[in-house]
């Protein structure tokens, strides 16, 4: 499942024509339980990808994200840096939450910044207008998923931490219809009860998050299992079709029956 393309770096020219994307797993400490909660968004049913499903904030990498990445870290890994920029931009657009900024940001500024993003679809004018600086270290590279076929999303997952901060956020009401905070345990229970639908990559990541007591645990897991590009595959086990992922990547559940797995 990992031999379709290199484990790191850009997809080669003769490989699948994929769409670079970023997903942001946002931690906060639950006010009541103290357990980690994660920001989740429900996709509009009309969306081609994951319509109606619950996912983490994120989206595709735009050319403008690459321009900022080149300016910020010309000697760094451009795929990772541009994915971080895309994740910051998409999270602001989808939820109104601004992450990865060195300065303190109040609710009014975040709302103004979101309005600018929705108009320009470019983070650069926002940074210039508010004189903000991006803190690339605030987003930790955590996982890398990419199906081995054309038009698939080559998605880098990042984790970031809000601490105990209370934030005022609203869904964008275009690509998404709802957003909410939930512990991993709550999200899994909601999925089992049919209250929400988690697509295969999201479900596997929620299961992984369920084993962490805090943000530090997630960072340690990323160190123990350095992100390498991987894909899910279809296998026949004891006469049944399953969708599976490779072992040794930090995920506690490696397979789900094909007929019940929501793949996108």
MARBA-3410 file (N, C-alpha, C, O; in Angstrom, 1 decimal):
264
0.8,-1.2,0.0,0.0,0.0,0.0,0.8,1.3,0.0,0.3,2.3,-0.3 ~ 2.1,1.2,0.3,3.0,2.3,0.4,3.9,2.5,-0.8,4.7,3.4,-0.9 ~ 3.8,1.5,-1.8,4.8,1.5,-2.9,4.2,2.3,-4.1,4.9,2.3,-5.1 ~ 3.1,2.9,-4.0,2.5,3.7,-5.1,3.2,5.0,-5.3,3.1,5.6,-6.4 ~ 3.9,5.5,-4.4,4.6,6.8,-4.4,5.6,6.9,-3.3,5.5,6.0,-2.4
6.5,7.8,-3.3,7.5,8.0,-2.2,6.8,8.3,-0.8,5.7,8.9,-0.8 ~ 7.4,7.9,0.3,6.8,8.1,1.6,6.8,9.5,2.0,6.1,9.9,2.9 ~ 7.7,10.3,1.5,7.8,11.8,1.8,8.0,12.6,0.5,8.3,12.0,-0.5 ~ 7.8,13.9,0.7,8.1,14.8,-0.5,7.0,14.8,-1.5,5.9,14.1,-1.3 ~ 7.2,15.5,-2.6,6.1,15.6,-3.6,5.9,14.3,-4.3,6.8,13.5,-4.4
4.7,14.1,-4.8,4.4,13.0,-5.7,5.2,13.2,-7.0,5.1,14.3,-7.6 ~ 5.9,12.2,-7.5,6.6,12.3,-8.8,5.7,12.6,-10.0,4.5,12.3,-9.9 ~ 6.2,13.1,-11.0,5.5,13.5,-12.2,4.7,12.4,-12.8,3.6,12.5,-13.3 ~ 5.3,11.2,-12.7,4.6,10.0,-13.3,3.7,9.3,-12.3,3.2,8.2,-12.6 ~ 3.5,9.9,-11.1,2.6,9.3,-10.1,1.2,9.8,-10.2,0.9,10.5,-11.2
0.3,9.4,-9.3,-1.1,9.9,-9.3,-1.2,11.4,-9.3,-0.4,12.0,-8.6 ~ -2.1,12.0,-10.0,-2.3,13.4,-10.0,-3.2,13.8,-8.8,-4.5,13.7,-8.9 ~ -2.6,14.0,-7.7,-3.4,14.2,-6.4,-3.5,15.7,-6.1,-2.9,16.6,-6.7 ~ -4.3,16.0,-5.1,-4.6,17.4,-4.7,-4.0,17.6,-3.3,-4.6,17.0,-2.3 ~ -3.0,18.4,-3.1,-2.4,18.6,-1.8,-3.4,19.3,-0.9,-4.1,20.2,-1.3
-3.5,18.9,0.3,-4.5,19.4,1.3,-4.0,19.3,2.7,-3.0,18.7,3.0 ~ -4.7,20.0,3.6,-4.3,20.0,5.0,-5.5,19.8,5.9,-6.6,20.3,5.6 ~ -5.3,19.1,7.0,-6.3,18.9,8.0,-5.7,19.3,9.4,-4.6,18.9,9.7 ~ -6.5,20.1,10.1,-6.0,20.5,11.4,-6.8,19.9,12.6,-8.1,20.1,12.6 ~ -6.2,19.2,13.5,-6.8,18.6,14.7,-6.5,19.6,15.8,-5.3,19.7,16.3
-7.5,20.3,16.3,-7.4,21.4,17.2,-7.8,20.8,18.6,-8.9,20.4,18.9 ~ -6.8,20.9,19.5,-7.0,20.5,20.9,-7.5,21.7,21.7,-7.0,22.8,21.5 ~ -8.4,21.4,22.7,-8.6,22.3,23.8,-8.9,21.4,25.0,-9.4,20.3,24.9 ~ -8.7,22.0,26.2,-9.0,21.3,27.4,-10.4,21.5,27.8,-10.8,22.6,28.0 ~ -11.2,20.4,28.0,-12.6,20.5,28.3,-12.8,21.2,29.6,-12.1,20.9,30.6
-13.7,22.2,29.7,-14.0,22.9,30.9,-14.5,22.1,32.0,-14.1,22.3,33.2 ~ -15.3,21.1,31.7,-15.9,20.2,32.7,-15.0,19.0,33.1,-14.7,18.8,34.2 ~ -14.7,18.3,32.1,-14.0,17.0,32.3,-12.5,17.1,32.4,-11.8,16.3,33.0 ~ -11.9,18.2,31.8,-10.5,18.4,31.7,-9.9,17.5,30.6,-8.7,17.6,30.3 ~ -10.7,16.7,29.9,-10.2,15.8,28.8,-10.0,16.7,27.5,-10.7,17.7,27.4
-9.2,16.2,26.7,-9.0,16.9,25.4,-10.3,16.9,24.6,-11.0,15.9,24.5 ~ -10.7,18.1,24.0,-11.8,18.2,23.1,-11.2,18.6,21.8,-10.2,19.3,21.7 ~ -12.0,18.2,20.7,-11.5,18.5,19.3,-12.6,19.2,18.5,-13.8,18.9,18.7 ~ -12.2,20.2,17.7,-13.1,20.9,16.9,-13.5,20.1,15.7,-12.6,19.7,14.9 ~ -14.8,19.9,15.5,-15.2,19.1,14.3,-16.3,19.9,13.5,-17.0,20.7,14.1
-16.3,19.7,12.2,-17.3,20.4,11.4,-18.0,19.3,10.6,-17.5,18.3,10.1 ~ -19.3,19.6,10.3,-20.1,18.7,9.5,-20.3,19.3,8.1,-20.7,20.4,8.0 ~ -19.9,18.5,7.2,-19.9,19.0,5.8,-21.3,19.1,5.2,-22.2,18.3,5.6 ~ -21.6,20.1,4.4,-22.9,20.2,3.7,-23.1,18.9,2.9,-22.2,18.4,2.3 ~ -24.3,18.5,2.9,-24.7,17.2,2.1,-24.4,17.4,0.7,-24.1,16.4,0.0
-24.4,18.6,0.1,-24.2,18.8,-1.3,-22.7,18.7,-1.7,-22.5,18.6,-2.9 ~ -21.8,18.7,-0.8,-20.4,18.7,-1.1,-20.0,17.3,-1.7,-20.4,16.3,-1.3 ~ -19.2,17.4,-2.8,-18.8,16.2,-3.5,-18.0,15.3,-2.5,-18.2,14.1,-2.5 ~ -17.0,15.8,-1.8,-16.2,15.0,-0.9,-16.8,15.1,0.5,-17.0,16.1,1.1 ~ -17.1,13.9,1.1,-17.5,13.7,2.4,-18.8,14.5,2.7,-19.0,15.1,3.8
-19.7,14.6,1.8,-20.9,15.3,2.0,-21.7,14.7,3.1,-22.0,13.5,3.2 ~ -22.1,15.6,4.1,-22.9,15.2,5.3,-22.0,14.6,6.4,-22.5,14.5,7.5 ~ -20.8,14.3,6.1,-19.9,13.7,7.1,-19.3,14.7,8.1,-19.3,15.9,7.8 ~ -18.8,14.3,9.2,-18.1,15.1,10.2,-16.6,14.9,10.0,-16.2,13.7,10.0 ~ -15.9,16.0,9.9,-14.5,15.9,9.7,-13.8,17.0,10.6,-14.4,17.8,11.2
-12.5,17.0,10.5,-11.7,18.1,11.1,-11.6,19.2,10.1,-11.7,19.0,8.9 ~ -11.4,20.5,10.6,-11.3,21.6,9.6,-10.1,21.4,8.7,-9.1,20.7,9.0 ~ -10.2,22.0,7.5,-9.1,21.9,6.6,-9.6,22.0,5.1,-10.8,22.2,4.9 ~ -8.7,21.9,4.2,-9.0,22.0,2.8,-7.7,21.9,1.9,-6.6,21.7,2.4 ~ -7.9,22.2,0.7,-6.8,22.1,-0.3,-5.8,23.2,-0.2,-6.1,24.3,0.3
-4.6,23.0,-0.6,-3.5,24.0,-0.6,-3.7,24.8,-1.9,-3.7,24.3,-3.0 ~ -3.8,26.1,-1.7,-3.9,27.1,-2.8,-2.6,27.6,-3.2,-1.6,27.6,-2.4 ~ -2.5,28.1,-4.4,-1.2,28.8,-4.9,-0.8,29.9,-3.9,0.4,30.1,-3.7 ~ -1.7,30.7,-3.4,-1.3,31.7,-2.5,-0.7,31.2,-1.2,0.1,31.9,-0.6 ~ -1.1,30.0,-0.8,-0.4,29.4,0.4,1.0,29.1,0.1,1.9,29.3,1.0
1.3,28.7,-1.1,2.7,28.4,-1.5,3.6,29.6,-1.5,4.8,29.6,-1.2 ~ 3.0,30.7,-1.9,3.7,32.0,-2.0,4.1,32.4,-0.6,5.3,32.8,-0.4 ~ 3.2,32.3,0.4,3.6,32.7,1.8,4.6,31.7,2.3,5.5,32.1,3.0 ~ 4.5,30.4,2.0,5.4,29.4,2.5,6.8,29.7,2.0,7.8,29.6,2.8 ~ 6.9,30.1,0.8,8.3,30.4,0.2,8.9,31.6,0.9,10.1,31.6,1.2
8.1,32.6,1.3,8.5,33.8,1.9,8.9,33.5,3.4,9.9,34.0,3.9 ~ 8.1,32.6,4.1,8.4,32.4,5.5,9.5,31.4,5.7,10.3,31.6,6.6 ~ 9.6,30.4,4.9,10.6,29.3,5.1,11.2,28.9,3.8,10.9,27.8,3.3 ~ 12.0,29.7,3.1,12.5,29.4,1.8,13.4,28.2,1.7,13.5,27.5,0.7 ~ 14.0,27.8,2.9,14.9,26.6,2.9,14.2,25.4,3.6,14.8,24.4,3.7
12.9,25.6,3.9,12.2,24.5,4.6,11.5,23.6,3.6,11.5,23.8,2.4 ~ 10.8,22.6,4.1,10.0,21.7,3.3,8.8,22.5,2.8,7.9,22.7,3.6 ~ 8.7,22.8,1.6,7.6,23.6,1.1,6.3,22.9,1.1,5.3,23.6,1.3 ~ 6.2,21.6,1.0,5.0,20.9,1.0,4.4,21.0,2.4,3.2,21.2,2.6 ~ 5.2,20.8,3.4,4.7,20.9,4.8,4.3,22.3,5.2,3.3,22.6,5.7
5.2,23.3,4.8,4.9,24.7,5.2,3.7,25.2,4.5,2.9,25.8,5.1 ~ 3.5,24.9,3.2,2.4,25.4,2.5,1.1,24.7,3.0,0.0,25.3,3.0 ~ 1.2,23.5,3.5,0.1,22.8,4.1,-0.3,23.4,5.4,-1.5,23.6,5.7 ~ 0.7,23.9,6.2,0.3,24.6,7.4,-0.4,25.9,7.1,-1.4,26.2,7.8 ~ 0.1,26.6,6.1,-0.6,27.9,5.8,-2.0,27.6,5.3,-2.9,28.3,5.7
-2.2,26.6,4.5,-3.5,26.3,4.0,-4.4,25.9,5.2,-5.6,26.3,5.3 ~ -3.9,25.1,6.2,-4.7,24.8,7.4,-5.1,26.0,8.2,-6.2,26.0,8.7 ~ -4.2,26.9,8.4,-4.5,28.1,9.1,-5.6,28.9,8.4,-6.6,29.3,9.0 ~ -5.5,29.1,7.0,-6.5,29.8,6.2,-7.8,29.1,6.2,-8.8,29.8,6.4 ~ -7.8,27.8,6.0,-9.1,27.1,5.9,-9.8,27.0,7.3,-11.0,27.1,7.3
-9.1,26.9,8.3,-9.7,26.9,9.7,-10.4,28.2,10.0,-11.5,28.3,10.5 ~ -9.7,29.3,9.6,-10.3,30.6,9.8,-11.6,30.8,8.9,-12.6,31.3,9.4 ~ -11.5,30.3,7.7,-12.6,30.5,6.8,-13.8,29.6,7.3,-14.9,30.1,7.2 ~ -13.5,28.4,7.7,-14.6,27.5,8.0,-15.2,27.7,9.4,-16.4,27.5,9.6 ~ -14.4,28.1,10.3,-14.9,28.2,11.7,-14.8,29.6,12.4,-15.4,29.8,13.4
-14.0,30.5,11.8,-13.8,31.8,12.4,-12.7,31.7,13.5,-12.4,32.7,14.2 ~ -12.0,30.6,13.7,-11.0,30.4,14.6,-9.6,30.7,14.0,-9.3,30.1,13.0 ~ -8.8,31.5,14.6,-7.5,31.8,14.0,-6.4,31.1,14.9,-6.3,31.3,16.1 ~ -5.7,30.2,14.2,-4.7,29.5,14.9,-3.3,29.8,14.3,-3.2,30.4,13.2 ~ -2.2,29.4,15.0,-0.9,29.6,14.4,-0.4,31.0,14.3,0.4,31.2,13.4
-0.9,31.9,15.1,-0.5,33.3,15.0,0.3,33.7,16.3,-0.1,33.3,17.4 ~ 1.4,34.3,16.2,2.3,34.7,17.3,1.6,35.7,18.2,1.8,35.6,19.5 ~ 0.9,36.6,17.7,0.3,37.7,18.5,-1.1,37.2,19.1,-1.7,36.2,18.7 ~ -1.5,37.9,20.2,-2.8,37.7,20.7,-3.9,38.3,19.8,-3.7,39.4,19.2 ~ -5.0,37.5,19.6,-6.0,37.9,18.6,-7.3,37.9,19.4,-7.7,36.9,20.0
-8.1,39.1,19.3,-9.4,39.1,20.0,-10.5,38.7,19.0,-10.2,38.6,17.8 ~ -11.7,38.6,19.5,-12.8,38.1,18.7,-13.1,39.0,17.6,-13.5,38.6,16.5 ~ -13.0,40.3,17.8,-13.3,41.3,16.8,-12.3,41.2,15.6,-12.7,41.2,14.4 ~ -11.1,41.1,16.0,-10.1,41.0,14.9,-10.2,39.7,14.1,-10.1,39.6,12.9 ~ -10.5,38.6,14.8,-10.7,37.3,14.1,-11.9,37.4,13.2,-11.9,36.9,12.1
-13.0,38.1,13.6,-14.2,38.2,12.7,-13.8,39.0,11.5,-14.2,38.7,10.4 ~ -13.0,40.1,11.7,-12.6,40.9,10.5,-11.7,40.2,9.6,-11.8,40.3,8.4 ~ -10.8,39.4,10.2,-9.9,38.6,9.4,-10.7,37.6,8.6,-10.3,37.3,7.4 ~ -11.7,37.0,9.2,-12.4,36.0,8.5,-13.2,36.6,7.3,-13.2,36.0,6.2 ~ -13.7,37.7,7.5,-14.4,38.4,6.4,-13.5,38.7,5.2,-13.8,38.6,4.1
-12.2,39.1,5.6,-11.2,39.3,4.5,-10.9,38.0,3.8,-10.8,38.0,2.6 ~ -10.7,36.9,4.5,-10.4,35.7,3.9,-11.5,35.2,3.0,-11.2,34.7,1.9 ~ -12.8,35.4,3.4,-13.9,35.0,2.6,-14.0,35.8,1.3,-14.4,35.3,0.2 ~ -13.5,37.0,1.3,-13.5,37.9,0.2,-12.3,37.6,-0.8,-12.5,37.5,-2.0 ~ -11.1,37.4,-0.2,-9.9,37.3,-1.0,-9.4,35.9,-1.2,-8.6,35.6,-2.1
-9.7,35.0,-0.3,-9.2,33.6,-0.3,-7.7,33.6,-0.2,-7.1,32.7,-0.8 ~ -7.1,34.6,0.4,-5.7,34.7,0.5,-5.3,35.2,1.9,-5.8,36.2,2.4 ~ -4.4,34.5,2.6,-4.1,34.9,4.0,-3.1,36.0,4.0,-3.1,36.8,5.0 ~ -2.4,36.3,3.0,-1.3,37.3,3.0,-1.9,38.7,3.3,-1.3,39.4,4.1 ~ -3.0,39.2,2.6,-3.5,40.5,3.0,-4.0,40.6,4.4,-3.9,41.7,5.0
-4.4,39.5,5.0,-4.9,39.5,6.4,-3.7,39.7,7.3,-3.7,40.5,8.2 ~ -2.6,39.0,7.0,-1.4,39.1,7.9,-0.8,40.6,7.8,-0.4,41.1,8.8 ~ -0.8,41.1,6.6,-0.3,42.5,6.4,-1.2,43.5,7.1,-0.7,44.4,7.7 ~ -2.5,43.4,6.9,-3.4,44.3,7.5,-3.3,44.4,9.0,-3.3,45.5,9.6 ~ -3.2,43.3,9.7,-3.2,43.2,11.1,-1.7,43.2,11.7,-1.5,43.2,12.9
-0.8,43.1,10.8,0.6,43.0,11.2,0.8,41.8,12.1,1.5,41.8,13.1 ~ 0.3,40.7,11.6,0.4,39.4,12.3,1.6,38.6,11.8,1.9,38.7,10.6 ~ 2.1,37.7,12.6,3.2,36.8,12.2,2.7,35.4,12.4,2.1,35.1,13.4 ~ 3.1,34.5,11.5,2.7,33.1,11.6,3.7,32.3,12.5,4.9,32.5,12.3 ~ 3.3,31.5,13.4,4.1,30.7,14.2,4.0,29.2,13.6,3.1,28.5,14.0
4.9,28.9,12.8,4.8,27.6,12.1,5.0,26.4,13.1,4.5,25.3,12.9 ~ 5.7,26.7,14.2,5.9,25.6,15.2,4.6,25.3,16.0,4.6,24.3,16.7 ~ 3.6,26.1,15.9,2.4,25.9,16.6,1.6,24.7,16.0,0.7,24.1,16.7 ~ 1.9,24.4,14.8,1.3,23.2,14.1,2.3,22.1,14.0,3.3,22.3,13.3 ~ 2.0,21.0,14.5,2.9,19.8,14.6,2.4,18.8,13.5,1.3,18.4,13.6
3.3,18.4,12.6,3.0,17.5,11.6,2.7,16.1,12.3,3.6,15.6,13.0 ~ 1.6,15.5,12.0,1.1,14.4,12.8,0.8,13.1,12.0,1.1,12.0,12.5 ~ 0.3,13.3,10.8,0.0,12.1,9.9,-0.1,12.6,8.5,-0.2,13.8,8.2 ~ 0.0,11.6,7.6,-0.1,11.9,6.1,-0.8,10.8,5.4,-0.4,9.6,5.4 ~ -2.0,11.1,4.9,-2.8,10.2,4.2,-3.0,10.6,2.7,-3.1,11.7,2.4
-2.9,9.6,1.8,-3.1,9.8,0.4,-3.5,8.6,-0.4,-2.6,7.7,-0.5 ~ -4.7,8.5,-0.9,-5.1,7.3,-1.7,-4.2,7.3,-3.0,-3.9,8.4,-3.5 ~ -3.9,6.2,-3.5,-3.0,6.1,-4.7,-3.8,6.2,-6.0,-3.6,5.3,-6.9 ~ -4.6,7.2,-6.2,-5.3,7.3,-7.5,-5.5,8.8,-7.8,-5.4,9.7,-6.9 ~ -5.8,9.1,-9.0,-5.9,10.5,-9.5,-7.0,11.2,-8.8,-8.0,10.6,-8.4
-6.8,12.5,-8.5,-7.7,13.4,-7.9,-8.0,13.2,-6.4,-8.9,13.8,-5.8 ~ -7.2,12.3,-5.9,-7.3,12.0,-4.4,-6.7,13.2,-3.7,-5.8,13.9,-4.2 ~ -7.1,13.4,-2.4,-6.5,14.4,-1.6,-5.3,13.9,-0.9,-5.3,12.9,-0.1 ~ -4.1,14.5,-1.2,-2.9,14.2,-0.5,-2.8,15.0,0.8,-2.3,16.2,0.7 ~ -3.3,14.5,1.9,-3.6,15.3,3.0,-2.6,15.1,4.2,-2.3,14.0,4.6
-2.0,16.2,4.6,-1.1,16.2,5.8,-2.0,16.7,7.0,-2.6,17.7,6.9 ~ -1.9,15.9,8.0,-2.6,16.2,9.3,-1.7,16.9,10.2,-0.5,16.5,10.4 ~ -2.2,18.0,10.9,-1.4,18.7,11.9,-2.2,18.8,13.2,-3.5,18.8,13.2 ~ -1.5,18.8,14.3,-2.2,19.0,15.6,-1.7,20.4,16.2,-0.6,20.8,15.9 ~ -2.6,21.0,16.9,-2.3,22.3,17.5,-3.2,22.4,18.8,-4.2,21.7,18.9
-2.7,23.3,19.7,-3.3,23.3,21.0,-3.8,24.7,21.3,-3.1,25.7,21.2 ~ -5.1,24.8,21.8,-5.6,26.1,22.3,-5.5,26.2,23.8,-5.9,27.3,24.3 ~ -5.1,25.2,24.5,-5.1,25.3,25.9,-6.5,25.3,26.5,-7.3,24.4,26.1 ~ -6.8,26.2,27.4,-8.1,26.3,28.0,-8.9,27.4,27.5,-10.0,27.8,28.0 ~ -8.4,28.1,26.4,-9.0,29.3,25.9,-10.5,29.0,25.4,-10.7,28.0,24.8
-11.3,29.9,25.8,-12.7,29.9,25.3,-12.8,30.8,24.1,-12.4,31.9,24.1 ~ -13.3,30.2,23.0,-13.4,31.0,21.7,-14.8,31.0,21.2,-15.6,30.1,21.4 ~ -15.1,32.1,20.5,-16.4,32.3,19.9,-16.2,32.0,18.4,-15.6,32.7,17.6 ~ -16.9,30.9,17.9,-16.7,30.5,16.6,-18.1,30.2,16.0,-19.0,29.8,16.7 ~ -18.2,30.3,14.7,-19.4,30.0,13.9,-19.1,29.3,12.6,-18.0,29.6,12.0
-20.0,28.4,12.2,-19.7,27.7,11.0,-19.9,28.6,9.8,-20.6,29.6,9.8 ~ -19.2,28.3,8.7,-19.2,29.2,7.5,-20.5,29.1,6.7,-20.8,30.0,5.9 ~ -21.3,28.0,6.9,-22.6,27.8,6.3,-22.6,27.7,4.8,-23.6,28.0,4.2 ~ -21.5,27.4,4.2,-21.4,27.2,2.8,-20.9,25.7,2.6,-21.7,24.9,2.2 ~ -19.7,25.4,2.8,-19.2,24.1,2.7,-19.6,23.2,3.9,-19.7,22.0,3.8
-19.9,23.9,5.1,-20.2,23.1,6.3,-21.5,23.7,6.9,-21.9,24.8,6.6 ~ -22.2,22.8,7.7,-23.5,23.2,8.2,-23.5,23.3,9.8,-24.4,23.8,10.4 ~ -22.4,22.8,10.4,-22.4,22.7,11.8,-21.0,22.5,12.3,-20.2,21.9,11.6 ~ -20.7,23.1,13.5,-19.4,22.8,14.1,-19.6,22.6,15.6,-20.5,23.1,16.2 ~ -18.8,21.8,16.2,-18.9,21.5,17.6,-17.6,20.9,18.2,-16.8,20.4,17.5
-17.5,21.0,19.5,-16.3,20.5,20.2,-16.8,19.1,20.8,-17.9,19.0,21.3 ~ -15.9,18.1,20.8,-16.2,16.9,21.4,-14.9,16.1,21.8,-13.9,16.3,21.1 ~ -15.0,15.4,22.8,-13.9,14.5,23.1,-13.9,13.4,22.1,-14.9,13.1,21.4 ~ -12.8,12.7,22.0,-12.7,11.5,21.1,-13.7,10.5,21.4,-14.4,9.9,20.6 ~ -13.9,10.2,22.7,-14.9,9.2,23.2,-16.3,9.6,22.8,-17.1,8.8,22.3
-16.6,10.9,22.9,-17.9,11.4,22.6,-18.2,11.3,21.1,-19.2,10.8,20.6 ~ -17.2,11.6,20.3,-17.3,11.5,18.8,-17.5,10.1,18.4,-18.3,9.8,17.5 ~ -16.8,9.1,19.0,-16.9,7.7,18.7,-18.3,7.2,19.0,-18.9,6.5,18.3 ~ -18.8,7.7,20.2,-20.2,7.2,20.6,-21.2,7.8,19.7,-22.2,7.1,19.3 ~ -21.1,9.0,19.3,-22.0,9.7,18.3,-22.0,8.9,17.0,-23.1,8.7,16.4
-20.8,8.5,16.6,-20.7,7.8,15.3,-21.4,6.4,15.4,-22.1,6.0,14.5 ~ -21.2,5.7,16.5,-21.8,4.4,16.7,-23.3,4.5,16.8,-24.0,3.6,16.3 ~ -23.8,5.6,17.4,-25.2,5.8,17.5,-25.9,6.3,16.3,-27.1,6.4,16.2 ~ -25.1,6.6,15.3,-25.7,7.1,14.0,-26.0,8.6,14.1,-26.6,9.1,13.1 ~ -25.6,9.3,15.1,-25.8,10.7,15.2,-25.0,11.5,14.3,-25.4,12.6,13.8
-23.8,11.0,14.0,-22.9,11.7,13.0,-22.2,10.5,12.2,-22.3,9.4,12.6 ~ -21.6,10.9,11.1,-20.9,9.9,10.2,-19.5,10.4,10.1,-19.2,11.5,9.7 ~ -18.5,9.5,10.5,-17.1,9.8,10.3,-16.6,9.0,9.2,-16.7,7.8,9.1 ~ -16.0,9.7,8.2,-15.3,8.9,7.1,-14.1,8.2,7.6,-13.6,8.5,8.7 ~ -13.7,7.2,6.8,-12.6,6.3,7.3,-11.4,7.0,7.9,-11.0,6.6,9.0
-10.8,7.9,7.2,-9.6,8.6,7.8,-9.9,9.3,9.1,-9.1,9.3,10.0 ~ -11.0,10.0,9.2,-11.4,10.7,10.4,-11.6,9.8,11.5,-11.2,10.0,12.6 ~ -12.3,8.7,11.2,-12.6,7.7,12.3,-11.3,7.1,12.8,-11.2,6.9,14.1 ~ -10.4,6.7,12.0,-9.2,6.1,12.4,-8.4,7.2,13.3,-7.7,6.8,14.3 ~ -8.4,8.4,12.9,-7.7,9.4,13.7,-8.4,9.7,15.0,-7.7,10.0,16.0
-9.7,9.7,15.0,-10.4,9.9,16.3,-10.1,8.7,17.3,-9.9,9.0,18.5 ~ -10.0,7.5,16.7,-9.6,6.4,17.6,-8.2,6.6,18.1,-8.0,6.2,19.3 ~ -7.3,7.1,17.3,-6.0,7.3,17.8,-6.0,8.4,18.9,-5.3,8.3,19.9 ~ -6.7,9.5,18.7,-6.8,10.6,19.7,-7.4,10.1,21.0,-7.1,10.7,22.0 ~ -8.2,9.1,20.9,-8.9,8.6,22.2,-7.9,8.1,23.2,-8.2,7.9,24.3
-6.7,7.8,22.7,-5.6,7.2,23.6,-4.8,8.3,24.3,-3.9,8.0,25.0 ~ -5.0,9.6,24.0,-4.2,10.7,24.5,-4.9,11.4,25.7,-6.0,11.7,25.6 ~ -4.1,11.7,26.7,-4.5,12.4,27.8,-4.5,13.9,27.6,-5.2,14.7,28.2 ~ -3.6,14.3,26.7,-3.4,15.8,26.4,-2.6,16.0,25.1,-2.3,15.0,24.4 ~ -2.4,17.2,24.8,-1.7,17.6,23.5,-0.3,17.0,23.5,0.1,16.6,22.4
0.3,17.1,24.6,1.7,16.5,24.7,1.8,15.1,24.2,2.7,14.7,23.6 ~ 0.8,14.3,24.6,0.8,12.9,24.2,0.7,12.8,22.7,1.3,11.9,22.1 ~ -0.1,13.6,22.0,-0.2,13.6,20.5,1.2,13.9,19.9,1.6,13.3,18.9 ~ 1.9,14.9,20.5,3.2,15.3,19.9,4.2,14.2,20.1,5.0,13.9,19.2 ~ 4.1,13.5,21.3,5.0,12.3,21.5,4.7,11.2,20.5,5.6,10.5,20.0
3.4,11.0,20.2,3.0,10.0,19.2,3.6,10.3,17.8,4.0,9.4,17.1 ~ 3.6,11.6,17.5,4.1,12.0,16.2,5.6,11.8,16.1,6.1,11.5,15.0 ~ 6.3,11.9,17.2,7.7,11.6,17.3,8.0,10.1,17.2,8.9,9.7,16.5 ~ 7.2,9.3,17.9,7.3,7.9,17.9,7.0,7.3,16.6,7.7,6.3,16.1 ~ 6.0,7.8,15.9,5.6,7.4,14.6,5.7,8.5,13.6,4.7,9.1,13.3
6.9,8.8,13.1,7.0,10.0,12.2,6.1,9.9,11.0,6.0,8.8,10.4 ~ 5.4,10.9,10.7,4.4,10.9,9.6,5.1,10.4,8.2,6.1,11.0,7.8 ~ 4.5,9.4,7.6,4.9,9.0,6.3,3.7,8.8,5.5,2.6,8.4,6.0 ~ 3.7,9.2,4.2,2.6,9.1,3.4,2.1,7.6,3.3,2.9,6.7,3.1 ~ 0.8,7.5,3.5,0.2,6.1,3.5,-1.2,6.2,2.9,-1.8,7.2,2.8
-1.6,5.0,2.5,-3.0,4.9,1.9,-3.7,3.7,2.5,-3.1,2.8,2.9 ~ -5.0,3.8,2.4,-5.8,2.6,2.8,-6.0,1.7,1.6,-5.9,2.2,0.4 ~ -6.1,0.5,1.8,-6.3,-0.5,0.7,-7.4,-1.5,0.9,-7.9,-1.6,2.1 ~ -7.8,-2.2,-0.1,-8.9,-3.1,0.0,-8.3,-4.5,0.1,-7.5,-4.9,-0.8 ~ -8.7,-5.3,1.1,-8.2,-6.7,1.2,-9.4,-7.6,1.5,-10.4,-7.2,2.1
-9.2,-8.8,1.1,-10.2,-9.9,1.4,-9.7,-10.7,2.5,-8.6,-11.3,2.4 ~ -10.4,-10.7,3.7,-10.0,-11.4,4.8,-11.1,-12.4,5.2,-12.2,-12.0,5.5 ~ -10.8,-13.7,5.2,-11.8,-14.7,5.6,-13.1,-14.5,4.8,-14.2,-14.7,5.3 ~ -12.9,-14.2,3.5,-14.0,-14.2,2.6,-14.8,-12.8,2.6,-15.7,-12.7,1.8 ~ -14.3,-11.9,3.4,-15.0,-10.6,3.5,-14.0,-9.5,3.0,-12.8,-9.6,3.2
-14.6,-8.4,2.4,-13.8,-7.3,1.9,-13.6,-6.3,3.1,-14.6,-5.9,3.7 ~ -12.4,-5.9,3.3,-12.0,-4.9,4.3,-11.2,-3.8,3.7,-10.5,-4.0,2.8 ~ -11.4,-2.6,4.3,-10.5,-1.5,4.0,-9.5,-1.4,5.2,-9.8,-1.4,6.3 ~ -8.2,-1.4,4.8,-7.1,-1.5,5.8,-6.1,-0.4,5.7,-5.9,0.2,4.6 ~ -5.3,-0.2,6.7,-4.2,0.7,6.7,-3.0,-0.1,7.3,-3.1,-1.1,8.0
-1.7,0.4,6.9,-0.5,-0.3,7.4,-0.4,-0.2,8.9,-0.9,0.7,9.6 ~ 0.3,-1.2,9.5,0.6,-1.2,10.9,1.8,-0.4,11.2,2.5,0.0,10.2 ~ 2.1,-0.1,12.4,3.3,0.7,12.8,3.2,2.2,12.5,4.2,2.8,12.4 ~ 2.0,2.7,12.4,1.8,4.2,12.2,1.1,4.9,13.4,0.9,6.1,13.4 ~ 0.9,4.1,14.5,0.3,4.7,15.7,-1.2,4.6,15.8,-1.8,5.1,16.7
-1.8,3.9,14.8,-3.3,3.7,14.8,-3.7,2.4,15.5,-3.2,1.4,15.2 ~ -4.6,2.5,16.5,-5.0,1.3,17.2,-5.9,0.3,16.4,-5.9,-0.9,16.7 ~ -6.6,0.9,15.4,-7.6,0.1,14.6,-7.1,0.2,13.2,-6.9,1.3,12.6 ~ -6.8,-1.0,12.6,-6.2,-1.0,11.2,-7.2,-1.4,10.1,-6.8,-1.4,8.9 ~ -8.4,-1.8,10.4,-9.3,-2.3,9.4,-10.7,-2.1,9.8,-11.1,-2.0,10.9
-11.6,-2.0,8.7,-13.0,-1.8,8.9,-13.6,-2.5,7.7,-13.1,-2.5,6.6 ~ -14.8,-3.2,7.9,-15.4,-3.9,6.8,-15.8,-2.9,5.7,-16.3,-1.8,6.0 ~ -15.5,-3.3,4.5,-15.7,-2.4,3.3,-17.1,-1.9,3.2,-17.4,-0.8,2.9 ~ -18.1,-2.8,3.5,-19.5,-2.5,3.2,-20.0,-1.4,4.2,-21.0,-0.7,3.9 ~ -19.3,-1.2,5.3,-19.8,-0.2,6.3,-18.9,1.0,6.4,-19.3,2.0,7.0
-17.7,0.9,5.8,-16.8,2.1,5.9,-17.2,3.2,4.9,-17.5,3.0,3.8 ~ -17.3,4.4,5.5,-17.6,5.6,4.7,-16.2,6.1,4.2,-15.4,6.6,5.0 ~ -15.9,6.1,2.9,-14.6,6.4,2.4,-14.4,7.8,1.9,-13.3,8.2,1.7 ~ -15.5,8.6,1.8,-15.4,9.9,1.3,-16.7,10.5,0.9,-16.8,11.6,0.5
END
